[in-house]
Amino acid sequence: MALSLANVIDEVQTLMNDTGSIFTDLLVTAWIKQGVTDVTTKTHCFEVSDPDAIAMVDGTLEYAVPTDCLKIHNAFLNTAAGAQPKGLVRIHPKLMYHVTNVESGEPEYWYEFGGMVGFYPIWATGVVRDTAGLHYSKKSDDVTLIPDAYQPLVIPFAAHKAKLMDGKPAQAAQYYQQYLNSALFQRQDLYDRIYDAKDDFKLPDRSQTVGRG
């Protein structure tokens, strides 16, 4: 079940056996925002799809990644003119010009490095698909935006802040360890994306006659 900000505030205050006289709504809200920022940064749980993330510019190789972007997972070319979207293959920057000797035109590949995302071949005026769409994870401090399964993680994070304020570092450490254990559990299905192998995107060879019998 999705939690609202008020729900999370109430959960934290209840856990601290407080009605809001000590750990006020304003104070707990600040801790919740810190917790959501930490959760989204550690788990990459807040994922978005933006079909119009980047407007391609003639002769431009690299573009700044979107605000608060943590990691780009996929890139594709898109257009308002009605052409079908086209998925791009992720490569390492050192493979530019080695994967194709075409230097400009419609991009086939993408990479991310140093807060920039690059497309190769370099986009040129006249290409129909003139926008790059991105699937990426980003940072947020809004507990209502993250998936339901990750919202409860913010509660022990805020509780550890409350215990630190209460002068009980040992209890604070227990809550923080509980938070970290839960975050690690949620990350078990995540993996580092390797660079795409070009052979994985080739159409099957139909030129060979299949044996009959």
C-alpha positions as a LaTeX table, in Angstrom:
\begin{tabular}{lrrr}
\hline
Residue & $x$ (\AA) & $y$ (\AA) & $z$ (\AA) \\
\hline
Met1 & 0.00 & 0.00 & 0.00 \\
Ala2 & 1.32 & 3.42 & $-0.94$ \\
Leu3 & 2.18 & 5.74 & 1.94 \\
Ser4 & 1.62 & 9.47 & 2.03 \\
Leu5 & 4.01 & 11.88 & 3.73 \\
Ala6 & 1.54 & 12.14 & 6.63 \\
Asn7 & 1.52 & 8.35 & 6.97 \\
Val8 & 5.31 & 8.19 & 7.24 \\
Ile9 & 5.43 & 11.06 & 9.75 \\
Asp10 & 2.86 & 9.25 & 11.89 \\
Glu11 & 4.80 & 5.96 & 11.67 \\
Val12 & 8.03 & 7.64 & 12.83 \\
Gln13 & 6.38 & 9.51 & 15.71 \\
Thr14 & 4.55 & 6.35 & 16.82 \\
Leu15 & 7.80 & 4.39 & 16.76 \\
Met16 & 9.34 & 7.09 & 18.97 \\
Asn17 & 6.28 & 7.06 & 21.27 \\
Asp18 & 5.77 & 10.74 & 20.55 \\
Thr19 & 2.71 & 12.73 & 19.53 \\
Gly20 & 4.71 & 15.43 & 17.81 \\
Ser21 & 5.59 & 17.49 & 20.86 \\
Ile22 & 9.27 & 16.52 & 20.69 \\
Phe23 & 9.74 & 15.24 & 17.17 \\
Thr24 & 7.60 & 17.76 & 15.32 \\
Asp25 & 6.08 & 17.22 & 11.89 \\
Leu26 & 8.51 & 19.77 & 10.44 \\
Leu27 & 11.51 & 18.04 & 11.96 \\
Val28 & 10.42 & 14.54 & 10.93 \\
Thr29 & 9.63 & 15.78 & 7.40 \\
Ala30 & 13.21 & 17.02 & 7.03 \\
Trp31 & 14.52 & 13.58 & 8.09 \\
Ile32 & 12.14 & 11.86 & 5.69 \\
Lys33 & 13.39 & 14.00 & 2.81 \\
Gln34 & 16.99 & 13.11 & 3.72 \\
Gly35 & 15.97 & 9.45 & 3.88 \\
Val36 & 14.29 & 9.47 & 0.47 \\
Thr37 & 17.35 & 11.12 & $-1.07$ \\
Asp38 & 19.54 & 8.43 & 0.50 \\
Val39 & 17.22 & 5.59 & $-0.58$ \\
Thr40 & 17.01 & 6.74 & $-4.18$ \\
Thr41 & 20.77 & 7.28 & $-4.35$ \\
Lys42 & 21.63 & 3.88 & $-2.85$ \\
Thr43 & 18.99 & 1.74 & $-4.58$ \\
His44 & 18.24 & 3.64 & $-7.82$ \\
Cys45 & 14.59 & 2.76 & $-7.17$ \\
Phe46 & 13.12 & 5.93 & $-8.70$ \\
Glu47 & 13.12 & 5.21 & $-12.43$ \\
Val48 & 11.66 & 7.43 & $-15.13$ \\
Ser49 & 11.11 & 7.21 & $-18.87$ \\
Asp50 & 11.46 & 10.45 & $-20.80$ \\
Pro51 & 10.84 & 10.08 & $-24.55$ \\
Asp52 & 11.93 & 13.68 & $-25.18$ \\
Ala53 & 14.91 & 13.90 & $-22.83$ \\
Ile54 & 17.39 & 15.36 & $-25.33$ \\
Ala55 & 16.87 & 17.44 & $-28.46$ \\
Met56 & 19.58 & 16.45 & $-30.92$ \\
Val57 & 21.83 & 19.23 & $-32.27$ \\
Asp58 & 23.74 & 19.05 & $-35.55$ \\
Gly59 & 27.38 & 18.11 & $-35.04$ \\
Thr60 & 27.05 & 17.60 & $-31.27$ \\
Leu61 & 28.49 & 14.39 & $-29.81$ \\
Glu62 & 27.71 & 14.76 & $-26.09$ \\
Tyr63 & 24.84 & 16.24 & $-24.06$ \\
Ala64 & 24.36 & 16.87 & $-20.33$ \\
Val65 & 22.40 & 14.15 & $-18.56$ \\
Pro66 & 19.00 & 15.16 & $-17.09$ \\
Thr67 & 18.85 & 16.92 & $-13.73$ \\
Asp68 & 19.29 & 14.56 & $-10.75$ \\
Cys69 & 20.03 & 11.63 & $-13.08$ \\
Leu70 & 21.92 & 8.85 & $-11.29$ \\
Lys71 & 22.29 & 6.33 & $-14.08$ \\
Ile72 & 21.01 & 5.91 & $-17.63$ \\
His73 & 19.77 & 2.40 & $-18.38$ \\
Asn74 & 18.60 & 2.67 & $-21.99$ \\
Ala75 & 18.57 & 5.21 & $-24.81$ \\
Phe76 & 16.49 & 5.40 & $-27.97$ \\
Leu77 & 15.82 & 7.81 & $-30.82$ \\
Asn78 & 12.39 & 9.35 & $-31.09$ \\
Thr79 & 10.56 & 11.95 & $-33.15$ \\
Ala80 & 7.34 & 13.91 & $-33.26$ \\
Ala81 & 7.11 & 13.28 & $-37.00$ \\
Gly82 & 5.71 & 9.78 & $-36.58$ \\
Ala83 & 8.77 & 7.59 & $-37.20$ \\
Gln84 & 9.01 & 4.53 & $-34.98$ \\
Pro85 & 11.40 & 4.82 & $-32.00$ \\
Lys86 & 14.78 & 3.17 & $-32.51$ \\
Gly87 & 16.70 & 1.54 & $-29.68$ \\
Leu88 & 20.41 & 2.35 & $-29.42$ \\
Val89 & 23.25 & 0.00 & $-28.46$ \\
Arg90 & 25.37 & 0.92 & $-25.45$ \\
Ile91 & 29.12 & 1.03 & $-26.06$ \\
His92 & 32.29 & 2.18 & $-24.31$ \\
Pro93 & 33.48 & 5.60 & $-25.56$ \\
Lys94 & 36.74 & 4.05 & $-26.82$ \\
Leu95 & 34.76 & 2.09 & $-29.42$ \\
Met96 & 33.73 & 5.19 & $-31.36$ \\
Tyr97 & 34.67 & 4.88 & $-35.05$ \\
His98 & 35.69 & 1.25 & $-34.43$ \\
Val99 & 32.10 & $-0.04$ & $-34.45$ \\
Thr100 & 31.33 & 1.92 & $-37.63$ \\
Asn101 & 33.34 & 4.18 & $-39.92$ \\
Val102 & 30.30 & 6.43 & $-40.46$ \\
Glu103 & 31.02 & 9.60 & $-38.49$ \\
Ser104 & 27.73 & 11.48 & $-38.86$ \\
Gly105 & 24.10 & 10.73 & $-39.58$ \\
Glu106 & 21.58 & 8.80 & $-37.50$ \\
Pro107 & 23.13 & 7.53 & $-34.25$ \\
Glu108 & 23.36 & 3.78 & $-33.63$ \\
Tyr109 & 25.18 & 3.80 & $-30.28$ \\
Trp110 & 25.22 & 5.61 & $-26.95$ \\
Tyr111 & 27.47 & 5.89 & $-23.89$ \\
Glu112 & 27.44 & 7.70 & $-20.54$ \\
Phe113 & 30.50 & 9.22 & $-18.90$ \\
Gly114 & 31.27 & 12.13 & $-16.58$ \\
Gly115 & 27.73 & 13.51 & $-16.41$ \\
Met116 & 27.39 & 13.46 & $-20.19$ \\
Val117 & 25.62 & 11.11 & $-22.59$ \\
Gly118 & 27.04 & 10.69 & $-26.08$ \\
Phe119 & 25.50 & 9.43 & $-29.33$ \\
Tyr120 & 27.44 & 8.01 & $-32.28$ \\
Pro121 & 27.51 & 8.49 & $-35.22$ \\
Ile122 & 27.13 & 12.20 & $-34.51$ \\
Trp123 & 23.61 & 13.39 & $-35.28$ \\
Ala124 & 23.29 & 15.47 & $-38.45$ \\
Thr125 & 20.59 & 17.80 & $-39.74$ \\
Gly126 & 18.10 & 15.97 & $-41.96$ \\
Val127 & 17.81 & 12.84 & $-39.82$ \\
Val128 & 14.11 & 12.19 & $-39.13$ \\
Arg129 & 14.55 & 10.95 & $-35.58$ \\
Asp130 & 15.66 & 14.14 & $-33.87$ \\
Thr131 & 15.09 & 13.45 & $-30.18$ \\
Ala132 & 16.79 & 11.03 & $-27.79$ \\
Gly133 & 14.61 & 9.32 & $-25.20$ \\
Leu134 & 16.09 & 7.92 & $-22.00$ \\
His135 & 15.19 & 5.39 & $-19.34$ \\
Tyr136 & 17.09 & 6.39 & $-16.20$ \\
Ser137 & 17.10 & 6.36 & $-12.42$ \\
Lys138 & 17.14 & 9.67 & $-10.60$ \\
Lys139 & 17.39 & 11.22 & $-7.16$ \\
Ser140 & 14.35 & 12.53 & $-5.29$ \\
Asp141 & 13.35 & 13.68 & $-1.80$ \\
Asp142 & 9.60 & 13.05 & $-2.28$ \\
Val143 & 8.46 & 9.88 & $-0.51$ \\
Thr144 & 5.29 & 9.70 & $-2.61$ \\
Leu145 & 7.28 & 9.30 & $-5.84$ \\
Ile146 & 9.28 & 6.20 & $-4.94$ \\
Pro147 & 7.84 & 2.66 & $-5.34$ \\
Asp148 & 5.63 & 1.39 & $-2.51$ \\
Ala149 & 8.12 & $-1.32$ & $-1.56$ \\
Tyr150 & 10.82 & 1.25 & $-0.83$ \\
Gln151 & 8.76 & 3.72 & 1.20 \\
Pro152 & 9.05 & 1.82 & 4.54 \\
Leu153 & 12.84 & 2.08 & 4.36 \\
Val154 & 12.54 & 5.78 & 5.18 \\
Ile155 & 10.99 & 5.03 & 8.59 \\
Pro156 & 14.07 & 3.46 & 10.29 \\
Phe157 & 16.24 & 6.12 & 8.62 \\
Ala158 & 14.19 & 8.88 & 10.26 \\
Ala159 & 14.08 & 6.91 & 13.53 \\
His160 & 17.87 & 6.80 & 13.67 \\
Lys161 & 17.92 & 10.59 & 13.28 \\
Ala162 & 15.43 & 10.90 & 16.13 \\
Lys163 & 17.54 & 8.70 & 18.41 \\
Leu164 & 20.64 & 10.73 & 17.63 \\
Met165 & 18.75 & 13.87 & 18.61 \\
Asp166 & 17.60 & 12.07 & 21.77 \\
Gly167 & 21.21 & 11.37 & 22.74 \\
Lys168 & 20.99 & 7.59 & 22.22 \\
Pro169 & 23.65 & 6.74 & 19.62 \\
Ala170 & 23.52 & 2.97 & 20.24 \\
Gln171 & 19.80 & 2.80 & 19.45 \\
Ala172 & 20.34 & 5.15 & 16.52 \\
Ala173 & 22.97 & 2.75 & 15.13 \\
Gln174 & 20.51 & $-0.16$ & 15.41 \\
Tyr175 & 17.89 & 1.70 & 13.39 \\
Tyr176 & 20.47 & 2.72 & 10.81 \\
Gln177 & 21.69 & $-0.87$ & 10.46 \\
Gln178 & 18.08 & $-1.99$ & 10.01 \\
Tyr179 & 17.71 & 0.60 & 7.26 \\
Leu180 & 20.91 & $-0.52$ & 5.51 \\
Asn181 & 19.95 & $-4.19$ & 5.70 \\
Ser182 & 16.58 & $-3.46$ & 4.10 \\
Ala183 & 18.16 & $-1.33$ & 1.38 \\
Leu184 & 20.65 & $-4.11$ & 0.61 \\
Phe185 & 17.82 & $-6.65$ & 0.39 \\
Gln186 & 15.94 & $-4.46$ & $-2.07$ \\
Arg187 & 19.07 & $-4.14$ & $-4.23$ \\
Gln188 & 19.53 & $-7.88$ & $-4.71$ \\
Asp189 & 17.69 & $-7.83$ & $-8.03$ \\
Leu190 & 19.83 & $-5.00$ & $-9.39$ \\
Tyr191 & 22.88 & $-5.46$ & $-11.54$ \\
Asp192 & 25.48 & $-3.41$ & $-13.37$ \\
Arg193 & 24.62 & $-3.23$ & $-17.04$ \\
Ile194 & 27.48 & $-4.45$ & $-19.17$ \\
Tyr195 & 28.17 & $-2.93$ & $-22.57$ \\
Asp196 & 25.98 & $-4.38$ & $-25.29$ \\
Ala197 & 27.51 & $-6.91$ & $-27.68$ \\
Lys198 & 26.90 & $-5.96$ & $-31.31$ \\
Asp199 & 26.25 & $-9.59$ & $-32.25$ \\
Asp200 & 23.23 & $-9.64$ & $-29.93$ \\
Phe201 & 21.50 & $-7.14$ & $-32.22$ \\
Lys202 & 22.14 & $-8.82$ & $-35.57$ \\
Leu203 & 19.24 & $-10.25$ & $-37.54$ \\
Pro204 & 19.49 & $-14.02$ & $-38.01$ \\
Asp205 & 21.19 & $-15.18$ & $-41.21$ \\
Arg206 & 18.48 & $-16.59$ & $-43.50$ \\
Ser207 & 20.79 & $-17.10$ & $-46.47$ \\
Gln208 & 21.58 & $-20.72$ & $-45.61$ \\
Thr209 & 19.13 & $-23.31$ & $-46.87$ \\
Val210 & 17.56 & $-25.18$ & $-44.00$ \\
Gly211 & 17.85 & $-28.93$ & $-44.44$ \\
Arg212 & 14.74 & $-30.73$ & $-45.51$ \\
Gly213 & 13.78 & $-34.21$ & $-44.48$ \\
\hline
\end{tabular}
